[in-house]
Amino acid sequence: MDLTTRLLLGVTALAVLAYMSFVYGGCAGDPDCHFRTCGRQLCGVVHGHQDRAPR
């Protein structure tokens, strides 16, 4: 791999980690925020009370 490829892979990995930590880390401190699952996979974040969340 040349330097440009390594740089682009590093920037992409950093962007993905920053996005995941921003979305899912921000949800950790909010009591109305919980994770939504689709089957056995994590689909995203839902803001609202868990008993009223769409499934």
All heavy atoms as TSV, in Angstrom:
chain	resi	resn	atom	element	x	y	z
A	1	MET	N	N	0.836	-1.175	0.000
A	1	MET	CA	C	0.000	0.000	0.000
A	1	MET	C	C	0.886	1.245	0.000
A	1	MET	O	O	1.837	1.319	0.765
A	1	MET	CB	C	-0.862	0.026	1.252
A	1	MET	CG	C	-2.245	-0.506	1.060
A	1	MET	SD	S	-3.317	-0.169	2.459
A	1	MET	CE	C	-2.833	-1.423	3.599
A	2	ASP	N	N	0.509	2.169	-0.794
A	2	ASP	CA	C	1.277	3.414	-0.801
A	2	ASP	C	C	0.740	4.368	0.269
A	2	ASP	O	O	-0.243	4.085	0.951
A	2	ASP	CB	C	1.263	4.054	-2.186
A	2	ASP	CG	C	-0.127	4.442	-2.650
A	2	ASP	OD1	O	-1.100	3.952	-2.054
A	2	ASP	OD2	O	-0.243	5.236	-3.599
A	3	LEU	N	N	1.399	5.472	0.404
A	3	LEU	CA	C	1.073	6.428	1.466
A	3	LEU	C	C	-0.327	7.017	1.309
A	3	LEU	O	O	-1.055	7.197	2.297
A	3	LEU	CB	C	2.122	7.539	1.492
A	3	LEU	CG	C	1.975	8.578	2.594
A	3	LEU	CD1	C	2.071	7.908	3.954
A	3	LEU	CD2	C	3.016	9.649	2.450
A	4	THR	N	N	-0.747	7.285	0.087
A	4	THR	CA	C	-2.074	7.873	-0.148
A	4	THR	C	C	-3.176	6.913	0.278
A	4	THR	O	O	-4.154	7.323	0.922
A	4	THR	CB	C	-2.242	8.226	-1.637
A	4	THR	OG1	O	-1.172	9.069	-2.034
A	4	THR	CG2	C	-3.558	8.922	-1.887
A	5	THR	N	N	-3.027	5.642	-0.033
A	5	THR	CA	C	-4.031	4.650	0.344
A	5	THR	C	C	-4.112	4.519	1.856
A	5	THR	O	O	-5.206	4.463	2.420
A	5	THR	CB	C	-3.692	3.291	-0.283
A	5	THR	OG1	O	-3.556	3.455	-1.688
A	5	THR	CG2	C	-4.772	2.271	-0.001
A	6	ARG	N	N	-2.982	4.478	2.519
A	6	ARG	CA	C	-2.977	4.394	3.982
A	6	ARG	C	C	-3.614	5.626	4.608
A	6	ARG	O	O	-4.342	5.520	5.596
A	6	ARG	CB	C	-1.561	4.239	4.492
A	6	ARG	CG	C	-0.977	2.890	4.221
A	6	ARG	CD	C	0.385	2.769	4.821
A	6	ARG	NE	N	0.997	1.525	4.430
A	6	ARG	CZ	C	2.049	1.019	5.022
A	6	ARG	NH1	N	2.607	1.667	6.019
A	6	ARG	NH2	N	2.549	-0.118	4.619
A	7	LEU	N	N	-3.334	6.770	4.046
A	7	LEU	CA	C	-3.914	8.003	4.574
A	7	LEU	C	C	-5.436	8.001	4.421
A	7	LEU	O	O	-6.165	8.339	5.357
A	7	LEU	CB	C	-3.322	9.215	3.860
A	7	LEU	CG	C	-3.852	10.577	4.291
A	7	LEU	CD1	C	-3.460	10.860	5.732
A	7	LEU	CD2	C	-3.352	11.658	3.374
A	8	LEU	N	N	-5.931	7.590	3.262
A	8	LEU	CA	C	-7.375	7.556	3.037
A	8	LEU	C	C	-8.060	6.522	3.930
A	8	LEU	O	O	-9.151	6.763	4.451
A	8	LEU	CB	C	-7.677	7.276	1.570
A	8	LEU	CG	C	-7.363	8.418	0.613
A	8	LEU	CD1	C	-7.581	7.961	-0.824
A	8	LEU	CD2	C	-8.212	9.625	0.917
A	9	LEU	N	N	-7.433	5.367	4.125
A	9	LEU	CA	C	-8.008	4.367	5.027
A	9	LEU	C	C	-8.025	4.873	6.469
A	9	LEU	O	O	-8.991	4.643	7.201
A	9	LEU	CB	C	-7.215	3.065	4.936
A	9	LEU	CG	C	-7.488	2.220	3.705
A	9	LEU	CD1	C	-6.517	1.056	3.653
A	9	LEU	CD2	C	-8.906	1.724	3.684
A	10	GLY	N	N	-6.988	5.559	6.874
A	10	GLY	CA	C	-6.947	6.115	8.226
A	10	GLY	C	C	-7.991	7.184	8.452
A	10	GLY	O	O	-8.645	7.220	9.489
A	11	VAL	N	N	-8.164	8.063	7.476
A	11	VAL	CA	C	-9.169	9.120	7.585
A	11	VAL	C	C	-10.575	8.516	7.608
A	11	VAL	O	O	-11.434	8.951	8.382
A	11	VAL	CB	C	-9.012	10.132	6.421
A	11	VAL	CG1	C	-10.197	11.058	6.339
A	11	VAL	CG2	C	-7.737	10.917	6.579
A	12	THR	N	N	-10.811	7.500	6.801
A	12	THR	CA	C	-12.117	6.842	6.787
A	12	THR	C	C	-12.400	6.165	8.118
A	12	THR	O	O	-13.507	6.279	8.667
A	12	THR	CB	C	-12.176	5.811	5.649
A	12	THR	OG1	O	-11.914	6.476	4.417
A	12	THR	CG2	C	-13.540	5.147	5.591
A	13	ALA	N	N	-11.426	5.460	8.659
A	13	ALA	CA	C	-11.608	4.803	9.957
A	13	ALA	C	C	-11.869	5.819	11.058
A	13	ALA	O	O	-12.733	5.612	11.917
A	13	ALA	CB	C	-10.385	3.955	10.282
A	14	LEU	N	N	-11.160	6.922	11.029
A	14	LEU	CA	C	-11.368	7.966	12.029
A	14	LEU	C	C	-12.765	8.582	11.910
A	14	LEU	O	O	-13.426	8.831	12.922
A	14	LEU	CB	C	-10.297	9.049	11.883
A	14	LEU	CG	C	-10.312	10.154	12.915
A	14	LEU	CD1	C	-10.010	9.586	14.292
A	14	LEU	CD2	C	-9.314	11.222	12.552
A	15	ALA	N	N	-13.231	8.795	10.696
A	15	ALA	CA	C	-14.570	9.363	10.492
A	15	ALA	C	C	-15.649	8.407	10.992
A	15	ALA	O	O	-16.628	8.829	11.615
A	15	ALA	CB	C	-14.777	9.690	9.022
A	16	VAL	N	N	-15.496	7.129	10.736
A	16	VAL	CA	C	-16.490	6.145	11.193
A	16	VAL	C	C	-16.502	6.088	12.718
A	16	VAL	O	O	-17.582	6.074	13.342
A	16	VAL	CB	C	-16.203	4.758	10.579
A	16	VAL	CG1	C	-17.024	3.675	11.240
A	16	VAL	CG2	C	-16.480	4.783	9.086
A	17	LEU	N	N	-15.352	6.043	13.333
A	17	LEU	CA	C	-15.294	6.011	14.796
A	17	LEU	C	C	-15.858	7.281	15.420
A	17	LEU	O	O	-16.558	7.222	16.437
A	17	LEU	CB	C	-13.857	5.797	15.249
A	17	LEU	CG	C	-13.299	4.400	15.025
A	17	LEU	CD1	C	-11.824	4.366	15.394
A	17	LEU	CD2	C	-14.072	3.384	15.828
A	18	ALA	N	N	-15.591	8.420	14.823
A	18	ALA	CA	C	-16.136	9.677	15.345
A	18	ALA	C	C	-17.656	9.701	15.237
A	18	ALA	O	O	-18.346	10.133	16.168
A	18	ALA	CB	C	-15.528	10.854	14.591
A	19	TYR	N	N	-18.195	9.222	14.118
A	19	TYR	CA	C	-19.648	9.185	13.948
A	19	TYR	C	C	-20.291	8.248	14.967
A	19	TYR	O	O	-21.287	8.607	15.602
A	19	TYR	CB	C	-19.990	8.739	12.523
A	19	TYR	CG	C	-21.460	8.480	12.332
A	19	TYR	CD1	C	-22.350	9.522	12.182
A	19	TYR	CD2	C	-21.971	7.181	12.313
A	19	TYR	CE1	C	-23.704	9.297	12.011
A	19	TYR	CE2	C	-23.311	6.946	12.147
A	19	TYR	CZ	C	-24.176	7.996	11.999
A	19	TYR	OH	O	-25.508	7.764	11.849
A	20	MET	N	N	-19.731	7.061	15.122
A	20	MET	CA	C	-20.308	6.094	16.069
A	20	MET	C	C	-20.252	6.630	17.497
A	20	MET	O	O	-21.214	6.495	18.243
A	20	MET	CB	C	-19.554	4.763	15.970
A	20	MET	CG	C	-19.695	4.071	14.645
A	20	MET	SD	S	-21.346	3.498	14.300
A	20	MET	CE	C	-21.392	2.079	15.341
A	21	SER	N	N	-19.149	7.235	17.878
A	21	SER	CA	C	-19.053	7.754	19.237
A	21	SER	C	C	-19.970	8.948	19.449
A	21	SER	O	O	-20.525	9.123	20.535
A	21	SER	CB	C	-17.613	8.115	19.571
A	21	SER	OG	O	-17.179	9.181	18.767
A	22	PHE	N	N	-20.170	9.763	18.423
A	22	PHE	CA	C	-21.065	10.918	18.547
A	22	PHE	C	C	-22.515	10.474	18.713
A	22	PHE	O	O	-23.222	10.926	19.610
A	22	PHE	CB	C	-20.921	11.817	17.323
A	22	PHE	CG	C	-21.852	12.999	17.332
A	22	PHE	CD1	C	-21.620	14.068	18.174
A	22	PHE	CD2	C	-22.949	13.034	16.488
A	22	PHE	CE1	C	-22.475	15.158	18.187
A	22	PHE	CE2	C	-23.805	14.110	16.497
A	22	PHE	CZ	C	-23.575	15.177	17.349
A	23	VAL	N	N	-22.974	9.566	17.860
A	23	VAL	CA	C	-24.379	9.145	17.893
A	23	VAL	C	C	-24.660	8.254	19.097
A	23	VAL	O	O	-25.559	8.518	19.885
A	23	VAL	CB	C	-24.761	8.420	16.586
A	23	VAL	CG1	C	-26.130	7.785	16.686
A	23	VAL	CG2	C	-24.719	9.383	15.424
A	24	TYR	N	N	-23.899	7.185	19.260
A	24	TYR	CA	C	-24.197	6.227	20.311
A	24	TYR	C	C	-23.674	6.673	21.666
A	24	TYR	O	O	-24.265	6.353	22.688
A	24	TYR	CB	C	-23.654	4.857	19.930
A	24	TYR	CG	C	-24.331	4.315	18.702
A	24	TYR	CD1	C	-23.642	4.169	17.509
A	24	TYR	CD2	C	-25.670	3.992	18.726
A	24	TYR	CE1	C	-24.277	3.700	16.369
A	24	TYR	CE2	C	-26.316	3.523	17.595
A	24	TYR	CZ	C	-25.606	3.372	16.429
A	24	TYR	OH	O	-26.242	2.917	15.309
A	25	GLY	N	N	-22.611	7.428	21.697
A	25	GLY	CA	C	-22.125	7.957	22.962
A	25	GLY	C	C	-23.028	9.047	23.502
A	25	GLY	O	O	-23.236	9.168	24.702
A	26	GLY	N	N	-23.582	9.857	22.611
A	26	GLY	CA	C	-24.517	10.891	23.033
A	26	GLY	C	C	-25.812	10.311	23.560
A	26	GLY	O	O	-26.473	10.901	24.407
A	27	CYS	N	N	-26.172	9.154	23.095
A	27	CYS	CA	C	-27.391	8.495	23.548
A	27	CYS	C	C	-27.226	7.918	24.950
A	27	CYS	O	O	-28.200	7.766	25.670
A	27	CYS	CB	C	-27.765	7.382	22.572
A	27	CYS	SG	S	-29.336	6.585	22.910
A	28	ALA	N	N	-26.014	7.609	25.341
A	28	ALA	CA	C	-25.778	6.966	26.632
A	28	ALA	C	C	-26.169	7.862	27.804
A	28	ALA	O	O	-26.601	7.370	28.841
A	28	ALA	CB	C	-24.318	6.563	26.752
A	29	GLY	N	N	-26.049	9.157	27.665
A	29	GLY	CA	C	-26.372	10.063	28.753
A	29	GLY	C	C	-27.814	10.518	28.804
A	29	GLY	O	O	-28.222	11.181	29.738
A	30	ASP	N	N	-28.613	10.155	27.828
A	30	ASP	CA	C	-30.002	10.610	27.745
A	30	ASP	C	C	-30.937	9.487	28.200
A	30	ASP	O	O	-30.935	8.414	27.612
A	30	ASP	CB	C	-30.322	11.011	26.307
A	30	ASP	CG	C	-31.652	11.717	26.173
A	30	ASP	OD1	O	-32.350	11.867	27.197
A	30	ASP	OD2	O	-31.994	12.118	25.057
A	31	PRO	N	N	-31.757	9.700	29.224
A	31	PRO	CA	C	-32.631	8.630	29.704
A	31	PRO	C	C	-33.742	8.264	28.717
A	31	PRO	O	O	-34.277	7.161	28.792
A	31	PRO	CB	C	-33.212	9.184	31.012
A	31	PRO	CG	C	-33.060	10.657	30.903
A	31	PRO	CD	C	-31.862	10.907	30.042
A	32	ASP	N	N	-34.114	9.159	27.798
A	32	ASP	CA	C	-35.172	8.849	26.836
A	32	ASP	C	C	-34.637	8.227	25.557
A	32	ASP	O	O	-35.397	7.938	24.646
A	32	ASP	CB	C	-35.949	10.107	26.475
A	32	ASP	CG	C	-36.840	10.575	27.609
A	32	ASP	OD1	O	-37.221	9.732	28.442
A	32	ASP	OD2	O	-37.134	11.771	27.661
A	33	CYS	N	N	-33.360	8.044	25.463
A	33	CYS	CA	C	-32.745	7.520	24.260
A	33	CYS	C	C	-32.407	6.044	24.463
A	33	CYS	O	O	-31.851	5.667	25.485
A	33	CYS	CB	C	-31.472	8.313	23.962
A	33	CYS	SG	S	-30.714	7.890	22.410
A	34	HIS	N	N	-32.770	5.210	23.493
A	34	HIS	CA	C	-32.430	3.799	23.569
A	34	HIS	C	C	-32.152	3.258	22.172
A	34	HIS	O	O	-32.453	3.896	21.174
A	34	HIS	CB	C	-33.541	2.997	24.259
A	34	HIS	CG	C	-34.849	3.064	23.559
A	34	HIS	ND1	N	-35.705	4.127	23.718
A	34	HIS	CD2	C	-35.436	2.231	22.684
A	34	HIS	CE1	C	-36.786	3.924	22.956
A	34	HIS	NE2	N	-36.630	2.786	22.323
A	35	PHE	N	N	-31.552	2.100	22.130
A	35	PHE	CA	C	-31.178	1.498	20.860
A	35	PHE	C	C	-32.341	0.708	20.281
A	35	PHE	O	O	-33.105	0.081	20.995
A	35	PHE	CB	C	-29.975	0.581	21.043
A	35	PHE	CG	C	-28.765	1.295	21.529
A	35	PHE	CD1	C	-28.241	1.037	22.777
A	35	PHE	CD2	C	-28.154	2.244	20.742
A	35	PHE	CE1	C	-27.125	1.708	23.221
A	35	PHE	CE2	C	-27.038	2.918	21.179
A	35	PHE	CZ	C	-26.523	2.649	22.427
A	36	ARG	N	N	-32.482	0.763	18.966
A	36	ARG	CA	C	-33.528	0.020	18.270
A	36	ARG	C	C	-32.874	-1.187	17.609
A	36	ARG	O	O	-31.830	-1.081	16.993
A	36	ARG	CB	C	-34.172	0.900	17.211
A	36	ARG	CG	C	-35.299	0.195	16.466
A	36	ARG	CD	C	-35.904	1.121	15.480
A	36	ARG	NE	N	-34.880	1.487	14.496
A	36	ARG	CZ	C	-35.140	2.049	13.337
A	36	ARG	NH1	N	-36.364	2.355	13.013
A	36	ARG	NH2	N	-34.176	2.347	12.501
A	37	THR	N	N	-33.499	-2.330	17.748
A	37	THR	CA	C	-32.961	-3.532	17.123
A	37	THR	C	C	-33.901	-4.015	16.031
A	37	THR	O	O	-35.115	-3.871	16.118
A	37	THR	CB	C	-32.767	-4.656	18.148
A	37	THR	OG1	O	-34.003	-4.910	18.789
A	37	THR	CG2	C	-31.732	-4.282	19.192
A	38	CYS	N	N	-33.326	-4.594	15.015
A	38	CYS	CA	C	-34.061	-5.229	13.925
A	38	CYS	C	C	-33.639	-6.691	13.906
A	38	CYS	O	O	-32.593	-7.022	13.355
A	38	CYS	CB	C	-33.743	-4.571	12.589
A	38	CYS	SG	S	-34.224	-2.846	12.500
A	39	GLY	N	N	-34.428	-7.519	14.521
A	39	GLY	CA	C	-34.020	-8.914	14.662
A	39	GLY	C	C	-32.915	-9.002	15.697
A	39	GLY	O	O	-33.100	-8.638	16.845
A	40	ARG	N	N	-31.749	-9.454	15.281
A	40	ARG	CA	C	-30.608	-9.543	16.191
A	40	ARG	C	C	-29.582	-8.459	15.923
A	40	ARG	O	O	-28.529	-8.451	16.528
A	40	ARG	CB	C	-29.954	-10.913	16.064
A	40	ARG	CG	C	-30.871	-12.018	16.505
A	40	ARG	CD	C	-30.254	-13.374	16.515
A	40	ARG	NE	N	-29.114	-13.538	15.625
A	40	ARG	CZ	C	-28.574	-14.683	15.325
A	40	ARG	NH1	N	-29.086	-15.785	15.817
A	40	ARG	NH2	N	-27.538	-14.761	14.510
A	41	GLN	N	N	-29.872	-7.528	15.022
A	41	GLN	CA	C	-28.927	-6.471	14.674
A	41	GLN	C	C	-29.354	-5.133	15.261
A	41	GLN	O	O	-30.538	-4.869	15.438
A	41	GLN	CB	C	-28.825	-6.323	13.161
A	41	GLN	CG	C	-28.254	-7.530	12.472
A	41	GLN	CD	C	-28.198	-7.314	10.972
A	41	GLN	OE1	O	-28.860	-6.444	10.440
A	41	GLN	NE2	N	-27.417	-8.130	10.301
A	42	LEU	N	N	-28.375	-4.302	15.523
A	42	LEU	CA	C	-28.633	-2.950	16.002
A	42	LEU	C	C	-28.935	-2.061	14.804
A	42	LEU	O	O	-28.141	-1.961	13.882
A	42	LEU	CB	C	-27.403	-2.422	16.746
A	42	LEU	CG	C	-27.507	-1.036	17.322
A	42	LEU	CD1	C	-28.556	-1.000	18.423
A	42	LEU	CD2	C	-26.171	-0.598	17.861
A	43	CYS	N	N	-30.121	-1.448	14.788
A	43	CYS	CA	C	-30.536	-0.634	13.642
A	43	CYS	C	C	-30.262	0.846	13.838
A	43	CYS	O	O	-30.063	1.571	12.878
A	43	CYS	CB	C	-32.019	-0.803	13.374
A	43	CYS	SG	S	-32.443	-2.409	12.769
A	44	GLY	N	N	-30.326	1.321	15.061
A	44	GLY	CA	C	-30.129	2.744	15.262
A	44	GLY	C	C	-30.540	3.174	16.644
A	44	GLY	O	O	-30.619	2.383	17.564
A	45	VAL	N	N	-30.841	4.447	16.764
A	45	VAL	CA	C	-31.168	5.061	18.039
A	45	VAL	C	C	-32.559	5.666	17.931
A	45	VAL	O	O	-32.904	6.289	16.940
A	45	VAL	CB	C	-30.136	6.159	18.379
A	45	VAL	CG1	C	-30.508	6.877	19.641
A	45	VAL	CG2	C	-28.752	5.562	18.487
A	46	VAL	N	N	-33.368	5.456	18.966
A	46	VAL	CA	C	-34.712	6.014	19.022
A	46	VAL	C	C	-34.779	6.936	20.227
A	46	VAL	O	O	-34.366	6.564	21.323
A	46	VAL	CB	C	-35.776	4.896	19.151
A	46	VAL	CG1	C	-37.165	5.486	19.268
A	46	VAL	CG2	C	-35.692	3.950	17.985
A	47	HIS	N	N	-35.285	8.143	20.018
A	47	HIS	CA	C	-35.428	9.088	21.118
A	47	HIS	C	C	-36.887	9.110	21.533
A	47	HIS	O	O	-37.764	9.468	20.763
A	47	HIS	CB	C	-34.970	10.486	20.700
A	47	HIS	CG	C	-34.920	11.430	21.833
A	47	HIS	ND1	N	-33.909	11.414	22.755
A	47	HIS	CD2	C	-35.767	12.399	22.221
A	47	HIS	CE1	C	-34.126	12.348	23.653
A	47	HIS	NE2	N	-35.255	12.964	23.358
A	48	GLY	N	N	-37.161	8.720	22.739
A	48	GLY	CA	C	-38.511	8.677	23.284
A	48	GLY	C	C	-38.572	7.588	24.334
A	48	GLY	O	O	-37.604	6.880	24.596
A	49	HIS	N	N	-39.716	7.454	24.929
A	49	HIS	CA	C	-39.883	6.425	25.958
A	49	HIS	C	C	-39.913	5.053	25.313
A	49	HIS	O	O	-40.471	4.865	24.233
A	49	HIS	CB	C	-41.164	6.673	26.743
A	49	HIS	CG	C	-41.123	7.933	27.532
A	49	HIS	ND1	N	-40.332	8.087	28.648
A	49	HIS	CD2	C	-41.722	9.125	27.345
A	49	HIS	CE1	C	-40.479	9.299	29.122
A	49	HIS	NE2	N	-41.319	9.962	28.351
A	50	GLN	N	N	-39.326	4.088	26.008
A	50	GLN	CA	C	-39.185	2.751	25.441
A	50	GLN	C	C	-40.543	2.077	25.224
A	50	GLN	O	O	-40.719	1.339	24.271
A	50	GLN	CB	C	-38.336	1.884	26.353
A	50	GLN	CG	C	-38.100	0.506	25.820
A	50	GLN	CD	C	-36.642	0.153	25.786
A	50	GLN	OE1	O	-35.840	0.878	26.316
A	50	GLN	NE2	N	-36.309	-0.933	25.176
A	51	ASP	N	N	-41.523	2.332	26.075
A	51	ASP	CA	C	-42.813	1.668	25.933
A	51	ASP	C	C	-43.615	2.221	24.753
A	51	ASP	O	O	-44.515	1.567	24.263
A	51	ASP	CB	C	-43.625	1.781	27.223
A	51	ASP	CG	C	-43.816	3.222	27.671
A	51	ASP	OD1	O	-43.140	4.113	27.130
A	51	ASP	OD2	O	-44.649	3.441	28.545
A	52	ARG	N	N	-43.273	3.413	24.244
A	52	ARG	CA	C	-43.982	3.994	23.101
A	52	ARG	C	C	-43.204	3.867	21.803
A	52	ARG	O	O	-43.639	4.345	20.767
A	52	ARG	CB	C	-44.258	5.466	23.353
A	52	ARG	CG	C	-45.259	5.691	24.451
A	52	ARG	CD	C	-45.556	7.142	24.564
A	52	ARG	NE	N	-44.357	7.815	25.107
A	52	ARG	CZ	C	-44.200	9.111	25.140
A	52	ARG	NH1	N	-45.122	9.898	24.662
A	52	ARG	NH2	N	-43.098	9.646	25.627
A	53	ALA	N	N	-42.038	3.242	21.831
A	53	ALA	CA	C	-41.174	3.178	20.634
A	53	ALA	C	C	-41.730	2.209	19.600
A	53	ALA	O	O	-42.220	1.136	19.938
A	53	ALA	CB	C	-39.776	2.728	21.040
A	54	PRO	N	N	-41.705	2.570	18.329
A	54	PRO	CA	C	-42.133	1.630	17.278
A	54	PRO	C	C	-41.150	0.487	17.169
A	54	PRO	O	O	-39.962	0.643	17.386
A	54	PRO	CB	C	-42.112	2.492	16.014
A	54	PRO	CG	C	-41.167	3.588	16.313
A	54	PRO	CD	C	-41.242	3.819	17.789
A	55	ARG	N	N	-41.659	-0.656	16.812
A	55	ARG	CA	C	-40.780	-1.838	16.704
A	55	ARG	C	C	-40.708	-2.311	15.312
A	55	ARG	O	O	-41.385	-2.413	14.499
A	55	ARG	CB	C	-41.264	-2.934	17.606
A	55	ARG	CG	C	-41.252	-2.433	19.038
A	55	ARG	CD	C	-41.259	-3.564	20.008
A	55	ARG	NE	N	-41.416	-2.995	21.306
A	55	ARG	CZ	C	-40.487	-2.976	22.208
A	55	ARG	NH1	N	-39.343	-3.519	21.975
A	55	ARG	NH2	N	-40.692	-2.451	23.361
